[in-house]
Amino acid sequence: MLAAQVRRGVQVTVLTNSLEATDVAAVHAGYAPYRADLVRGGVHVYEMRASAGAAKANTDRSLAIGSSSASLHTKSIVFDRSSIFIGSLNLDPRSKLWNTELGIYVESPELAEQGARLFQAGMRPVQSYRLELQGATPDSGGGRLVWVTEEDGERRIYASEPAGLWRRFSAWFTGLIAPEEML
């Protein structure tokens, strides 16, 4: 759906939690398989870092719920800087069918502009990873997903998910065994 909007000429940018920043690795497991297709489809994807500006982002973190030092929970969408949706509704089957979620849509250029500024601050290289496809070509597509950020004033590219080995394994394994509609 998001790539279809890009094909229509709409600029689509997503800012979400990285695996290291999420407080529930299982939720990340439901999102992770779609990242390369989103980027390939022209969607700009950013993942919030656990410790914005940290010198070393590829450290292991506890699997305990609530263990991240930075995490996004509010869901918001800014439309043409003229209106905004703010709420708790996840865009997944579980939230639609079983959870009690809500949101509010407001037509207010002032509020939408404030939301856009917060969003832009979260996308800064010291705050987040920008996902790119390295080695992708317009003709053949393909490419390998990489995470681009800034550390100590230097551009840094991670060739694997910036999270500890145990956290990456946990998300991968959960993705194998849990039905997608439960993630």
C-alpha positions as CSV (number, residue, x, y, z in Angstrom):
1,M,0.0,0.0,0.0
2,L,2.8,2.5,0.9
3,A,4.8,1.6,-2.3
4,A,1.6,2.1,-4.3
5,Q,1.3,5.7,-2.9
6,V,4.9,6.3,-3.9
7,R,4.1,5.2,-7.4
8,R,1.3,7.8,-7.4
9,G,3.8,10.5,-6.6
10,V,3.3,10.7,-2.9
11,Q,6.4,11.0,-0.7
12,V,6.1,8.4,2.1
13,T,8.4,8.4,5.0
14,V,8.2,6.0,8.0
15,L,10.0,6.4,11.3
16,T,9.7,3.4,13.6
17,N,11.7,1.6,16.3
18,S,14.9,-0.2,15.4
19,L,15.3,-3.7,16.9
20,E,17.6,-2.3,19.5
21,A,15.1,0.4,20.5
22,T,11.9,-1.7,20.6
23,D,10.6,-3.0,23.9
24,V,9.1,-6.1,22.3
25,A,11.3,-7.9,19.8
26,A,8.3,-10.0,18.6
27,V,6.6,-6.9,17.2
28,H,9.8,-6.1,15.3
29,A,9.7,-9.7,13.9
30,G,6.4,-8.9,12.2
31,Y,7.7,-5.7,10.6
32,A,11.3,-6.8,9.6
33,P,10.5,-8.9,6.6
34,Y,8.8,-6.0,4.8
35,R,11.7,-3.4,5.1
36,A,13.6,-4.2,1.9
37,D,10.4,-4.2,-0.1
38,L,9.4,-0.8,1.4
39,V,12.8,0.7,0.6
40,R,12.8,-0.9,-2.9
41,G,9.3,0.6,-3.4
42,G,10.6,4.1,-2.7
43,V,9.4,4.5,0.9
44,H,11.9,6.3,3.1
45,V,12.4,4.1,6.1
46,Y,14.1,5.3,9.3
47,E,14.5,3.3,12.5
48,M,15.0,5.1,15.9
49,R,18.2,4.3,17.6
50,A,18.1,3.1,21.3
51,S,20.6,5.7,22.4
52,A,20.5,8.7,20.2
53,G,24.1,9.8,19.6
54,A,25.6,6.9,21.3
55,A,29.2,6.1,20.4
56,K,28.5,2.4,19.8
57,A,25.0,1.3,18.7
58,N,25.7,-2.3,18.0
59,T,25.7,-3.4,21.6
60,D,23.6,-6.2,23.1
61,R,20.6,-5.2,25.2
62,S,18.4,-7.2,27.6
63,L,15.3,-8.9,26.2
64,A,13.2,-7.7,29.1
65,I,10.1,-5.7,28.2
66,G,10.7,-2.0,28.6
67,S,14.5,-2.4,28.3
68,S,15.1,0.1,25.5
69,S,16.4,3.5,26.4
70,A,14.5,5.2,23.5
71,S,11.3,3.9,22.0
72,L,8.4,5.2,20.0
73,H,4.9,4.2,21.0
74,T,2.6,6.9,19.6
75,K,1.5,6.4,16.1
76,S,1.1,9.6,14.0
77,I,0.6,10.4,10.4
78,V,1.1,13.9,9.0
79,F,-0.8,14.6,5.7
80,D,0.6,17.4,3.6
81,R,1.4,19.4,6.7
82,S,-2.2,20.3,6.9
83,S,-3.7,17.5,9.1
84,I,-2.5,14.9,11.5
85,F,-3.6,11.6,13.0
86,I,-2.3,10.8,16.5
87,G,-3.1,7.7,18.4
88,S,-2.1,4.3,19.7
89,L,-3.5,2.2,16.8
90,N,-0.9,-0.2,15.3
91,L,-1.3,-1.0,11.6
92,D,-1.5,-4.7,12.2
93,P,-4.2,-7.4,12.3
94,R,-3.9,-7.9,16.1
95,S,-4.6,-4.2,16.8
96,K,-7.5,-4.1,14.4
97,L,-9.2,-7.3,15.7
98,W,-8.3,-7.7,19.4
99,N,-6.7,-4.7,21.0
100,T,-8.5,-1.6,22.2
101,E,-6.8,1.2,20.2
102,L,-7.8,4.7,19.4
103,G,-6.7,7.8,17.6
104,I,-7.7,11.3,16.6
105,Y,-7.6,13.0,13.3
106,V,-7.2,16.8,13.3
107,E,-7.3,19.2,10.4
108,S,-4.8,21.8,11.7
109,P,-1.8,23.1,9.7
110,E,-0.2,24.3,13.0
111,L,-0.5,21.0,14.7
112,A,0.5,19.1,11.6
113,E,3.6,21.3,11.3
114,Q,4.6,20.6,14.9
115,G,4.2,16.9,14.2
116,A,6.3,17.1,11.1
117,R,9.1,19.0,13.0
118,L,9.1,16.2,15.7
119,F,9.2,13.6,12.9
120,Q,12.2,15.4,11.2
121,A,14.1,15.6,14.5
122,G,13.6,11.8,14.9
123,M,15.0,11.2,11.5
124,R,18.3,13.0,12.1
125,P,21.3,10.7,11.5
126,V,22.3,10.9,15.2
127,Q,18.8,9.9,16.3
128,S,18.0,7.1,13.8
129,Y,19.2,4.7,11.1
130,R,18.2,5.4,7.5
131,L,17.6,2.1,5.7
132,E,19.1,1.7,2.3
133,L,19.6,-1.1,-0.2
134,Q,23.3,-1.4,-1.0
135,G,24.0,-2.8,-4.4
136,A,20.5,-2.3,-5.7
137,T,20.1,-1.4,-9.4
138,P,17.0,0.1,-11.1
139,D,16.8,-2.7,-13.5
140,S,17.2,-5.8,-11.3
141,G,16.3,-4.4,-7.9
142,G,17.9,-6.6,-5.3
143,G,20.4,-5.2,-2.9
144,R,21.3,-5.8,0.7
145,L,19.6,-3.8,3.5
146,V,22.0,-1.6,5.4
147,W,21.5,0.8,8.3
148,V,23.1,4.3,7.9
149,T,23.6,6.6,10.9
150,E,26.0,9.1,12.3
151,E,28.3,8.4,15.3
152,D,30.8,10.9,16.7
153,G,30.3,13.1,13.7
154,E,31.1,10.3,11.3
155,R,28.8,8.5,8.8
156,R,28.5,4.8,9.8
157,I,27.0,2.0,7.8
158,Y,25.9,-1.3,9.5
159,A,25.7,-4.3,7.2
160,S,23.7,-6.3,9.8
161,E,20.9,-5.3,12.1
162,P,22.3,-2.9,14.8
163,A,21.3,-4.9,17.8
164,G,23.0,-7.6,19.9
165,L,23.2,-11.2,18.6
166,W,20.7,-12.5,21.2
167,R,18.2,-9.8,20.3
168,R,18.6,-10.5,16.6
169,F,18.1,-14.3,17.2
170,S,15.1,-13.7,19.3
171,A,13.4,-11.6,16.6
172,W,14.3,-14.0,13.9
173,F,13.1,-17.1,15.9
174,T,9.8,-15.3,16.8
175,G,9.3,-14.5,13.2
176,L,9.6,-18.3,12.4
177,I,7.2,-19.6,15.0
178,A,4.6,-16.9,15.5
179,P,1.7,-16.5,13.1
180,E,2.0,-13.1,11.3
181,E,-1.5,-12.0,12.5
182,M,-0.3,-12.3,16.1
183,L,2.8,-10.1,15.5
